[in-house]
């Protein structure tokens, strides 16, 4: 079968793609930025890649006519203050485009919406569902609550809170009940639902066997990690304070924190789990989902991470717009150093950031990260998805990977920190030398003041960094 996969670069899409290929499907991957999509070579013969923007109806003409099924795995999660309108328009454009094809079945992954009063985020999800359901195809919605898996936003937030805070003074919404589900079960439900007539024109809640409060989830995580934690809830913490609390303690962005806090005040418990019987799936429990996530992290096998989505930084751009580093009107710090072993030098470059740090003056990097967070930036909290590999589009502390070619020996990063301008950091191997270039394109007078203000620190950090990489 020919299956259209939107959100192919997202947290769910990256994990669903190899499963669909294993099932023998030909998968048409929809991406907004071709430069950001780097599928494994083992999948390339079974996939087709098309570039489209759901907000641009003309780009949807690239969708093949002869598709059998389609997944709609796109959402904004407050990437814009007007994301409800954008999500509705995207769904409308997609529904119209699908009506011009031979598609039989469309599947949408949404959130559990069993309350009369929904948060802005869940209300937007429901509006998208209603819009997609108007199509001329058979339609199925799978509604999930908290998804637990290595790299998921929910798991990362739980991990940050429990690992960092022995005692927590928390808002009262931590007593809200939810029904978490493991990422492996989400993928199983999505893959087995496709083109199954028993699921047509219905919506299903999917969840694990455990119904827990958020407080119970945090405490269970602590027990799984042999960490003794104390949690006290107070009624006086407003949604705004709760959002700031999540933002400063965890790796989430502030915009995402606001959406999560508003959603976490609402119970997300499955109405029924009849889809389990239809598809013969028995979801694993919360503790087992945690264990699987721990194992993936321990073995450096994180397939996808929410941090690699642009929502983690609040930025929205195409990599192709920034991959050509400008020179006019820019300040540059260019350093060269010889090396003896190319492979050793490459390994250091490809392991930079995250737990490994930046090889020199890490306390200054951390200070810069703290200052960035104080003004609403991403700081260093995102780390990196894999300890050893880097792909285009990955988040790397407060950088975004624009180009990564190990054979060529070139890594190009773009800064997502709060700056009065734009910044690039490039590592390039030429013959027996490493060329390390920091480029800054200032925005107005403040940009120039910023460059000269940090110039003394650049001399200290960048010199030390290139020396450490090449030794």
N, C-alpha and C positions, 0 to 999 in steps of 0.2 A: 504494500500500500504506500501511497505518497502522502506524507504527513507534513503539514506546515507547522513550524515551531517558532512562535514569537517569543521574545525574551531569551534568545539562545545564549546570550552572554550573562544572564542573570543567575542568581543563586539556585533556583529550581531548574531552569533551562539547561544549565551545564551538566546537571546530574541526570536529567531525563534523557538527554540526547544519546548517550551510549547505550542506554536500555532500549530505546526505540530501534537503534541500529542492530542490536543483538536480536531483536525480535524479527528482523528481516525487512524493516520498513526503509524506504527511501525518504530521507528527511530534508525538507527545504528550510534552512535556517534563516530567519529574518533578523537582520542586525541594522542598527541605525548608523554604525560606523565600521566599515570594512576593515580599517586599520586596527581595530580593537579586537577582532575575532581571530583567535589562534587555536583552532580545533586540533586534537591529536592527529598525527599522520595516519594512525590506524583507522580513523573514521572518514577520512577525506573521500574515499572512493564511494561511500554510501550517502554522502550529503551533497546538497546544492546550497549555495550561499547567495542571498539576494539582499540588497540594501534598500531599506525603506524607513520612512518616518510616519508614524500613525497620525500625526497632526497635518501631514501633507498628502491629501487624497491622490494627487497625481503620481506620487511615488508608489502607491499601492497597485499601480498598473503592472508592476514587476512580478506580482504574485501569479504563478502559473494557473492556468484554467483547470488542469486535470489533477486536482488534489482530492484526496478521499476524506481526510480528517484534518483538524487544525486545533492547536492549543493557543489559548489567549492567556499569557503569563506576564502581562504588563500592568504595572501600577506605578504611581508617582510617590506615594508615601510622603506627601508634603514637600516635594521638590520645588513647588511654587506655592505662593499664598493662595493662588486661584486653582489649585490642583483639581478640585471637583469639576470645574468647567473643562479643564484639559482632559481629564480622564473620560468624561462623558463624550467629548468630541472625538477622542481616539477610538472609543468603542463604536460610536456611530459610523465613523469612516471605515472601520474594520468590518462592521456588519454589512455595509453597502458593498464593500469589495468582495466579501465572501459570497454575496448573492449573485455575483457575476461569474462565479466558478461552479464546478461540479461537486463541491464539498458536500459530504453527507452528514458529518458530525463535527461539532465544535465543542470544546471543553474549556471551561473557565475555572481557575482556582481563585476562590474568594475567601472571605472571612465569615465565621459563624455570626449570624445576625438574628438571634432569637430574643431580642428585647424590643419593646415598642419605641423606646427612645435610644437612638443610636448615636455614637460619636460621629464627628465629621468624617473621619477616615472610613468607618464601617458603613456610614450612609452612602459615601461615594462608591464603595465597593458594590453595594446593593443597586445603586443607580446604573452602574456598568452592567451588572447582571441583567437587569430589566431591559436595557438597550440591546444587548447581545441576543436576548431571547426573542426579539422581534424578527430575526432572520428567517430565511426560507429553508434553512437546514434544521436537522435535529440538534438539540442543544442540551448540555448537561453542566450543572454547576457543582463543584466540590467545595464545600465550605470547611476550612480548617481554622483552629485557634492558634495556640502557641506551638511553633515548630521547633523541635529540639534536634540539633545535629551540629557537627563540627562546622564552624563558620556561620551558623545562623545568628541573626541579630538577637533573638531571645536567649539562646545559649550563651552568647558572648556577654550579654548584660548580666545574666545570672552569675556567670563565672567571675566577672569583674567585681560584683558586689560581695560575693562570698569570700573570694580570695583576698580582697583588700580590707574588708571591714569585720573585725571580730564582734563589734557591737553596732547595731543599726537602729537608729531612730527613724521610723518610716511612716509614710502616710497611710491612712486607714484603708486605701484601696488594695493594700497587700492582703486583706482578708477576702477579696473577691475570688470567686471560684472560677476555675478554667479546666479544660480537658486537653492537656498537651499531647502531641503526637510526634513520633520519631520521623526524621526526614526520609528514612528508607521506606517507611509505610506510606508516606505521601507520594513518593515516586511509584510505589506499587499500585496505589489507587489510580493515579493518573494514567499509567501505562495500560492497566487492565480494563479501564473504563472505555478507552478509545474503541469506537465502532462496535460497542456491545449494545444491542437493541434493548436489553432490559434496563438500561440506564437513560434511554432517550427521553428528552423533554421533562426532566426531573431535576431537583436539587437534593444533595445529600450532605449531611454533616459527617465529617471524618475526625476521629480522635482516638487516643489510646484508651486503655481500660481504666486509667486512674483519673478521678476527679479531685483536684487539689486546689487549695488557695495558693496565691503567689508566695505567701509566707512559708507554707509547707514545702513548696518547690525549692525555695532558698535553703531551708533547713535540711531537706533531703540531699541537696547537693553537698552541703557541709558534711553530712554523715558519710556520703560516698567518698569524700576526700579526707576523711578523718579530721575534720576541722570543727571545733566547738564554737558555735555562733549563738549570739543572743539578739533577738529582734523584738523591738518594742514599737507598737503603733500609736500614733497620736492623731487626734481629729483636727488639728489646727493647720496642717500643712496644705496649702492651696495647690491647685494644679500647676501654677507658675513655679512655685517653690519646688514642687515635686519634679518638674521638668529640669530645673537647674540642678537639683540633687542628682538626677540620673546623668545629666550632661557632664558634670565635674567628676563623678566617681567612675563612670563607665566609658566605653569607647564610642558610644553613640553620639550622633550630631544633635544639636539642640532642636532642630526642626523635627527630627525623627523622635526625639524624646517627648516633645509636645504631643505628637500623634499617638505614641504608645501610652502615655499617661492618660489621655482622654479615652483610649480604647480599654485600658486596664480597669477602669471604673465600672465596666459593664461585664456581666457574667457571660462567658463563652463556653457553654456546656452543650454537648450534642443532644438534639431532640430524640434521636434514635440512631442506631447503627446498623440499619438493614442492609447497607451496601456491603458490610462485612460478609454477609451470607451470600449475596448475589455474586461477589467476586471471590469468595472463599479466602478472605484475608483475615488473619487474627493479629491485630496490631500489638506490638510489644509495649511494656509498661514504661513509666517515666524513668525508673532506676536503670533499666536495661538500655534505654535511649542514651542516658548519660554515659554509661559504660562504653557504648559503641563510639560516642563522640570522643571520650578520653583516649580510646585506642587509636582512632584516626589521627588525633593530634600527636600522640606519642610516636606513631610510626610515620609522621610527616606525610599523611595521605589526605589532606584536606582538598577536596575536589573543587569547591567553590566557597566564597565567603561574601557576606553582605558588604563587607568593607570595600570590596573591589567595585561596588556599584557607585556611581557618581553621587548618589544621595548621601554617602558617608562624608562628603566634603561640602555638599551644598552647591557644587559647581555643575554646569551643564554645557559641555562643548564636545566637538569632534576632534579626535586626536590629529586628524589630517590638517587641522587649522594651526597646530602648534609644532608639528614635527620638524618643520624647517626653522631652525633657530635664527632669529634676525641678527643683523649686525649694525644696521643704521640706527643711530641714537641710543646705542646700548653701551653699558659698562661691562667689561670682561675681566675675569681673573683666570689667566691661562698658565698652567704649570706643566712641566715635562719632567719625567724621571725614567731612567733606564731600569730594566728588570732582567733577571737571568732565566727565570722559568715562566714561560707564557701561561701554561696551564695553572700554575699556582696563583699567578696574578689574576687570572680570570675567575678562579674560584673565590678569591677574596671579594672581587667586584660583585659577583653574583650572589654573595652571601651578606652584602652590606645592609645595614639597617635592622630594625626589629630587635631581637635579643642580642644580636652581634654588635649592635651599635654602629658608629661611624668611624671606628678605629683610632680616633684621636680627638681629645677635647670633648669627650662625651658629656661632661657636666655642662658645657656650653650649649651643646645640642639640646640637652634636657631643659636648660633654662629657656632657650628659644621656644621650645615646645610649650612650656608652662605659660610664657608670655602670650603665645598664640592663642591658647585656650582662654586666657583672660579676656581676650577681645572677640571671642566667638569662633576662633579657628579650630582646626582639627588637632593641632598639637602632634605629639608623637604617639598618641594612644592607639592608633590603628595597627602599628607594627607591620608585619607582612604575612601573607597567607601561607607560603611555603618557606621553609628554612633554606632550601637549596636551589629552587627554580624561580625564575621570574618570567612573567608573560606580559605582553602589551596590554595595558588597561589596568594592571594590578595597582592597588594602593601600596605605598611603601613609606611608612611613617607619614610625614606631611608632604610627600611627593606622589606623583602619578607617573607610571611607566609609559612613556611615549614610544620607545623603540628598544628592542632587546634582541640582539643577534650575537650569540656566543661565538659562533664560528667566525664571524666578521670581527668580533671583539669590540662591540659598541653598545653602550647602554646610555639612554637619554631619559632624563627625568624632568618633570615639570612641577613647579611648586604649587601646592594648594593651600599654603598657609596664607594668613592675612598680610598683604603687602601693598605698599603704594606703587605698584607696578607688577611686572611679570618676570619670573625667574626660571632658568633652566640649569641643570647640572649634567654634564656629559663626561663619560669615560670612554676613551677610544684608544685602542692599541694599534700602533703603526710600527712595523718591523720590531725593534727591540726597545721601544719606548711607549710609555703610557702618557697620553695627553689628557689632562683633566681641565675642563673648562666650565667656569661658572659665569653665566650670562644674566644680566639684569637690564630690563627695559623699563626705565622709570616712568611714572605717571606724574607729570607736573613737578613743581618745586619740591614737594614733600618726598617724591621718589628720589630726587638727587640728594636731599639731606639725609635720607635713610641710607643710601649707598655709602656716602662718605662717613656716616656715623658708625657703620659696621665694618668699614674697611680694615681697621686694625685687627679685628677679630678674624676676618677672612685670612689675613696673612698668617695668623697663628694656626687656625683650624685647617685650611686647605693645604698648607705646606706639610703639616704633620700627617694629614690623611694620605696624601700621595706617597709620602715616604713609607708609611706603614703598609700600604697596598703593594708596593713594589719590592719590599724586602722579604 
